[in-house]
């Protein structure tokens, strides 16, 4: 976001025409830059005057409206507007700093965020492209439905095949990079799949247990059934639950597999029992349990990126999956950490601005980002 775009956004907030998305971007950006106290005499005076003028107009508007009951977003804006000058001049300051070296990040393509998209592979090998207009798949007793009750239609599967195929078969729901989807299993268990993930599950559960296999990341709300424990298998790990809410991060490009419990209890590899707020981290064959911030762990499921002291590698692995972006490091990974909470439905350029990427040297060509030391 350029200084001109920032000023336009400030004017929208002043006049009450800013959308909720624009307001969130503004507040997130202000919070990100509040710690960067750059004095006004170090930056361009024209930018400073424009920002100061915007502040004066804002408070004048507040005085005019003081007798009225203001919408709640005005209260939020009032709390954040104090950081407007810091935010705007910081962007200007860092863009000028980039001119002193090489303008790696002066042009950022507006890559769109991920969306609801997935495929379903049937036991006979045929694949159904699930509707991008829907958010979830539900396994019915006789057919496949979306979570709004409409039937899954596909040229790959005829009604005759669907009606005749009553045997238990293994199904595979897959999300690509830049995709997310929800699956409700035959027992009522609800699973959210993050980008670049895969869930293997039976068309209906039989026997004394309910077993699924996960590659990637999924959030589970397991339907309680004391007689049939629910098991999640990942590379090197098996989880057993009766009915509970938990998150599993089992991406192959991560250094560890992390299972985080929100409610209930989970048994890991038959010998470790997790309590709510616990996370079991499997790395190099060793499992360690620690207390974590569960809101940060499941932020993706709730539509956010949340970073708290995250290093550049961690940040880029998440962004690359969600924006379908290939990332290369031209040399050692820069030692930077990031803090912030950002909506996942923002374009990539807005997310990078909120996360202060003006201090990272990079270049984006198409869907490939190269980061320089």
C-alpha positions as CSV (number, residue, x, y, z in Angstrom):
1,X,0.0,0.0,0.0
2,X,1.5,3.4,-1.1
3,X,1.3,6.6,1.0
4,X,-1.3,7.9,-1.4
5,X,-3.5,4.8,-0.9
6,X,-3.0,5.1,2.8
7,X,-4.3,8.7,2.8
8,X,-7.3,7.7,0.7
9,X,-8.1,5.0,3.2
10,X,-7.8,7.5,6.1
11,X,-10.2,9.8,4.3
12,X,-12.7,7.0,3.9
13,X,-12.5,6.3,7.6
14,X,-13.0,10.0,8.3
15,X,-16.1,10.2,6.1
16,X,-17.6,6.9,7.2
17,X,-17.3,5.2,3.8
18,X,-14.6,2.7,4.7
19,X,-15.6,-1.0,4.5
20,X,-15.1,-3.3,7.4
21,X,-12.2,-4.9,5.4
22,X,-10.5,-1.6,4.9
23,X,-11.0,-0.7,8.5
24,X,-9.4,-4.0,9.6
25,X,-6.4,-3.4,7.2
26,X,-6.0,0.1,8.7
27,X,-6.1,-1.1,12.3
28,X,-3.8,-4.0,11.7
29,X,-1.3,-1.8,10.0
30,X,-1.4,0.8,12.8
31,X,-0.8,-1.9,15.4
32,X,2.1,-3.3,13.4
33,X,3.8,0.1,13.2
34,X,3.1,1.5,16.6
35,X,6.4,0.3,17.9
36,X,8.3,2.0,15.2
37,X,8.6,5.5,16.6
38,X,10.2,7.5,13.8
39,X,10.4,11.2,14.4
40,X,8.7,13.5,11.9
41,X,11.8,15.5,11.2
42,X,13.4,12.4,9.6
43,X,10.9,12.0,6.8
44,X,9.4,13.9,4.0
45,X,7.6,17.0,5.3
46,X,4.9,16.8,2.6
47,X,3.8,13.4,3.8
48,X,3.8,14.6,7.4
49,X,1.6,17.6,6.6
50,X,-0.9,15.4,4.8
51,X,-1.1,13.0,7.7
52,X,-1.4,15.8,10.2
53,X,-4.2,17.4,8.1
54,X,-6.0,14.1,8.1
55,X,-5.8,13.9,11.9
56,X,-7.2,17.4,12.3
57,X,-10.1,16.7,10.1
58,X,-10.8,13.5,12.0
59,X,-10.9,15.2,15.4
60,X,-13.0,18.0,14.0
61,X,-15.5,15.5,12.8
62,X,-15.5,13.9,16.2
63,X,-16.3,17.3,17.9
64,X,-19.2,17.8,15.4
65,X,-20.7,14.4,16.2
66,X,-20.1,14.4,19.9
67,X,-23.8,14.8,20.7
68,X,-24.7,11.7,18.6
69,X,-24.4,8.0,19.3
70,X,-21.5,7.0,17.0
71,X,-21.3,3.6,15.3
72,X,-19.0,1.2,17.0
73,X,-16.5,1.4,14.2
74,X,-15.9,5.0,15.0
75,X,-14.8,4.0,18.4
76,X,-12.4,1.5,17.0
77,X,-11.0,4.1,14.5
78,X,-10.6,6.6,17.3
79,X,-8.4,4.2,19.2
80,X,-6.3,3.4,16.2
81,X,-6.0,6.9,14.6
82,X,-3.2,8.0,16.9
83,X,-0.9,5.6,15.0
84,X,-1.8,7.1,11.6
85,X,1.2,9.4,11.3
86,X,3.6,6.7,12.6
87,X,2.2,4.2,10.1
88,X,2.2,6.4,7.0
89,X,5.6,7.9,7.6
90,X,7.1,4.5,8.4
91,X,6.0,3.2,5.0
92,X,7.6,6.3,3.4
93,X,10.7,6.0,5.5
94,X,11.3,2.3,4.6
95,X,10.6,2.8,0.9
96,X,13.3,5.5,0.9
97,X,15.7,3.2,2.7
98,X,15.0,0.6,0.0
99,X,16.1,3.2,-2.6
100,X,19.6,3.2,-1.0
101,X,20.1,-0.5,-1.7
102,X,17.9,-2.0,-4.3
103,X,14.1,-1.7,-4.7
104,X,13.3,-5.4,-4.3
105,X,9.8,-4.9,-3.0
106,X,8.6,-1.7,-4.7
107,X,6.2,-3.6,-6.9
108,X,4.1,-6.4,-5.3
109,X,1.6,-8.3,-7.5
110,X,-1.8,-8.4,-6.0
111,X,-2.1,-12.2,-5.5
112,X,-5.5,-13.2,-4.3
113,X,-6.0,-15.2,-1.1
114,X,-7.1,-18.8,-1.1
115,X,-10.7,-19.9,-1.3
116,X,-13.0,-22.8,-0.8
117,X,-11.8,-25.4,-3.3
118,X,-11.1,-29.2,-3.1
119,X,-11.4,-32.5,-4.9
120,X,-12.9,-35.8,-3.7
121,X,-11.4,-39.0,-5.0
122,X,-13.7,-42.0,-4.9
123,X,-12.7,-45.6,-4.3
124,X,-13.0,-46.4,-8.0
125,X,-10.3,-43.8,-8.8
126,X,-12.7,-41.2,-10.2
127,X,-12.2,-37.6,-9.0
128,X,-14.9,-35.0,-8.3
129,X,-14.1,-31.3,-8.4
130,X,-16.1,-30.0,-5.5
131,X,-17.9,-26.7,-5.9
132,X,-16.0,-23.6,-5.1
133,X,-19.3,-21.9,-4.3
134,X,-19.8,-24.3,-1.3
135,X,-17.9,-24.5,1.9
136,X,-18.3,-28.1,2.9
137,X,-19.0,-31.7,1.9
138,X,-21.4,-34.0,3.9
139,X,-21.4,-37.8,3.7
140,X,-25.1,-38.8,3.6
141,X,-26.4,-42.4,4.0
142,X,-27.0,-42.8,0.3
143,X,-25.4,-39.8,-1.4
144,X,-22.9,-37.0,-1.2
145,X,-24.2,-33.5,-0.3
146,X,-22.9,-30.1,0.3
147,X,-23.5,-28.5,3.7
148,X,-26.4,-26.5,2.3
149,X,-28.2,-29.7,1.5
150,X,-27.7,-29.7,-2.3
151,X,-26.4,-32.9,-3.9
152,X,-22.9,-33.2,-5.3
153,X,-23.3,-33.4,-9.0
154,X,-20.4,-34.5,-11.3
155,X,-19.9,-35.9,-14.8
156,X,-17.4,-38.3,-13.2
157,X,-20.1,-40.2,-11.3
158,X,-23.4,-41.3,-12.7
159,X,-26.5,-41.7,-10.5
160,X,-26.5,-45.4,-11.3
161,X,-22.9,-45.8,-9.9
162,X,-23.8,-43.8,-6.8
163,X,-26.9,-45.9,-6.0
164,X,-25.3,-49.2,-6.7
165,X,-22.1,-48.6,-4.8
166,X,-23.2,-49.4,-1.3
167,X,-19.9,-51.0,-0.2
168,X,-17.5,-49.2,2.1
169,X,-14.9,-47.4,0.1
170,X,-12.0,-45.2,0.9
171,X,-12.5,-41.6,0.0
172,X,-9.9,-38.8,-0.2
173,X,-10.6,-35.2,0.2
174,X,-7.8,-32.9,-1.0
175,X,-7.2,-29.2,-0.9
176,X,-4.6,-27.6,-3.2
177,X,-2.3,-24.8,-2.2
178,X,-4.6,-21.8,-1.9
179,X,-7.6,-23.9,-0.9
180,X,-9.6,-24.9,2.1
181,X,-12.7,-27.0,2.7
182,X,-14.8,-28.7,5.3
183,X,-15.9,-32.4,5.5
184,X,-18.6,-33.9,7.7
185,X,-17.9,-37.6,8.0
186,X,-20.6,-40.3,8.2
187,X,-20.6,-40.3,12.0
188,X,-21.1,-36.5,12.2
189,X,-17.4,-35.7,12.9
190,X,-16.6,-32.3,11.4
191,X,-13.2,-31.7,9.8
192,X,-11.7,-28.4,8.5
193,X,-8.9,-28.9,6.0
194,X,-6.2,-26.2,5.6
195,X,-4.5,-25.5,2.3
196,X,-2.4,-28.3,0.7
197,X,-3.9,-31.0,2.9
198,X,-5.4,-34.4,2.4
199,X,-7.9,-36.5,4.4
200,X,-8.4,-40.2,3.8
201,X,-11.6,-41.7,5.3
202,X,-14.2,-44.5,4.8
203,X,-17.5,-43.8,3.2
204,X,-19.0,-45.2,6.5
205,X,-17.4,-46.4,9.7
206,X,-17.6,-50.1,10.5
207,X,-16.0,-52.2,13.2
208,X,-14.9,-51.1,16.6
209,X,-13.1,-47.9,15.7
210,X,-13.2,-44.9,13.4
211,X,-9.9,-44.4,11.5
212,X,-8.9,-41.5,9.2
213,X,-5.5,-40.5,7.8
214,X,-4.3,-36.9,7.6
215,X,-1.5,-35.3,5.5
216,X,-1.2,-31.5,6.0
217,X,-3.4,-29.7,8.6
218,X,-6.9,-30.3,9.9
219,X,-9.1,-29.2,12.8
220,X,-11.4,-31.9,14.1
221,X,-14.6,-31.8,16.1
222,X,-15.2,-35.4,16.8
223,X,-18.7,-36.8,17.3
224,X,-18.7,-38.7,20.7
225,X,-19.1,-42.4,20.5
226,X,-17.7,-44.3,23.5
227,X,-18.0,-47.6,21.8
228,X,-16.0,-46.5,18.8
229,X,-12.8,-44.5,19.5
230,X,-11.8,-42.1,16.7
231,X,-8.3,-42.4,15.5
232,X,-6.2,-39.9,13.3
233,X,-3.1,-41.3,11.7
234,X,-0.3,-39.1,10.4
235,X,3.3,-39.9,9.6
236,X,4.8,-41.4,12.7
237,X,1.8,-40.7,14.9
238,X,-1.6,-42.1,15.9
239,X,-4.1,-40.1,17.9
240,X,-7.1,-41.7,19.8
241,X,-10.1,-39.8,21.0
242,X,-13.7,-40.4,22.0
243,X,-15.2,-37.0,21.3
244,X,-13.2,-33.8,21.4
245,X,-11.8,-30.7,19.5
246,X,-8.2,-30.7,18.4
247,X,-5.9,-29.5,15.7
248,X,-3.2,-31.5,13.9
249,X,-0.4,-29.9,11.8
250,X,1.3,-32.7,9.9
251,X,2.8,-31.0,6.8
252,X,5.7,-32.8,5.3
253,X,7.7,-29.6,4.9
254,X,7.5,-28.8,8.7
255,X,10.2,-29.9,11.1
256,X,7.7,-31.5,13.4
257,X,4.1,-32.8,13.7
258,X,2.0,-30.8,16.2
259,X,-1.2,-31.9,17.9
260,X,-3.0,-29.3,19.9
261,X,-6.0,-30.1,22.2
262,X,-8.8,-27.5,22.7
263,X,-11.4,-29.6,24.6
264,X,-11.7,-33.2,25.9
265,X,-8.7,-35.5,25.9
266,X,-6.4,-37.1,23.3
267,X,-4.1,-40.0,23.6
268,X,-0.9,-39.8,21.5
269,X,0.7,-43.1,20.4
270,X,-1.1,-44.9,23.2
271,X,1.1,-43.5,25.9
272,X,0.8,-39.7,26.1
273,X,-2.5,-38.1,27.3
274,X,-3.1,-34.4,26.4
275,X,-5.2,-32.0,28.4
276,X,-6.9,-28.9,27.0
277,X,-4.2,-26.3,26.0
278,X,-1.5,-29.0,25.6
279,X,0.5,-29.5,22.4
280,X,2.4,-32.7,21.5
281,X,5.2,-32.0,19.2
282,X,6.8,-35.0,17.4
283,X,10.3,-34.3,16.1
284,X,13.0,-36.9,15.2
285,X,11.0,-39.6,16.8
286,X,10.7,-37.8,20.1
287,X,7.4,-36.4,21.4
288,X,7.4,-33.4,23.8
289,X,4.4,-31.8,25.4
290,X,4.0,-28.1,26.2
291,X,1.4,-25.5,26.9
292,X,0.5,-23.3,24.0
293,X,-1.9,-20.5,22.9
294,X,-4.6,-22.5,21.3
295,X,-6.1,-19.4,19.6
296,X,-2.9,-18.9,17.7
297,X,-2.8,-22.5,16.6
298,X,-6.4,-22.5,15.2
299,X,-6.3,-19.0,13.9
300,X,-6.2,-20.4,10.3
301,X,-9.6,-22.1,10.8
302,X,-11.1,-18.9,12.1
303,X,-9.8,-16.9,9.0
304,X,-6.6,-15.3,10.4
305,X,-2.9,-15.5,10.3
306,X,-1.5,-15.0,13.8
307,X,2.3,-14.6,14.2
308,X,3.9,-14.2,17.6
309,X,7.7,-14.0,17.3
310,X,7.5,-16.2,14.2
311,X,10.7,-16.5,12.1
312,X,10.7,-15.8,8.4
313,X,10.7,-19.4,7.4
314,X,7.6,-20.1,9.5
315,X,5.8,-17.1,8.0
316,X,6.6,-17.9,4.4
317,X,5.6,-21.6,4.7
318,X,2.1,-20.4,5.8
319,X,1.9,-17.7,3.1
320,X,3.2,-19.9,0.4
321,X,0.4,-22.5,1.0
322,X,-2.4,-20.0,1.2
323,X,-1.3,-17.8,-1.8
324,X,0.0,-20.7,-3.9
325,X,3.4,-19.0,-3.9
326,X,6.8,-20.7,-4.4
327,X,9.5,-19.2,-2.1
328,X,13.3,-19.3,-2.6
329,X,16.0,-18.0,-0.3
330,X,19.0,-16.6,-2.2
331,X,21.4,-17.2,0.7
332,X,20.9,-17.6,4.4
333,X,17.4,-17.0,5.8
334,X,17.3,-13.5,7.2
335,X,17.0,-13.4,10.9
336,X,13.7,-11.6,11.2
337,X,10.7,-12.3,13.5
338,X,7.2,-11.2,12.9
339,X,4.2,-10.3,15.1
340,X,0.7,-9.5,14.0
341,X,-2.9,-10.7,13.3
342,X,-4.1,-10.5,9.7
343,X,-7.2,-11.6,7.9
344,X,-6.5,-14.5,5.5
345,X,-8.9,-13.0,2.9
346,X,-6.6,-10.1,2.2
347,X,-4.5,-9.9,-1.0
348,X,-0.8,-10.8,-0.5
349,X,0.5,-7.3,-1.0
350,X,-1.7,-6.0,1.9
351,X,-0.6,-8.9,4.2
352,X,3.1,-8.2,3.4
353,X,2.6,-4.5,4.3
354,X,0.9,-5.2,7.6
355,X,3.7,-7.6,8.5
356,X,6.4,-4.9,7.8
357,X,7.9,-6.7,4.9
358,X,9.3,-3.3,3.8
359,X,12.4,-4.4,5.9
360,X,12.8,-7.6,3.9
361,X,14.6,-7.6,0.6
362,X,12.6,-9.7,-1.9
363,X,11.4,-9.9,-5.5
364,X,8.2,-11.5,-6.8
365,X,7.9,-12.7,-10.3
366,X,4.6,-14.4,-11.1
367,X,4.0,-16.8,-8.3
368,X,7.6,-17.1,-7.2
369,X,9.2,-15.0,-4.4
370,X,12.9,-14.8,-4.0
371,X,14.2,-13.5,-0.6
372,X,17.6,-12.0,-0.3
373,X,19.9,-11.9,2.8
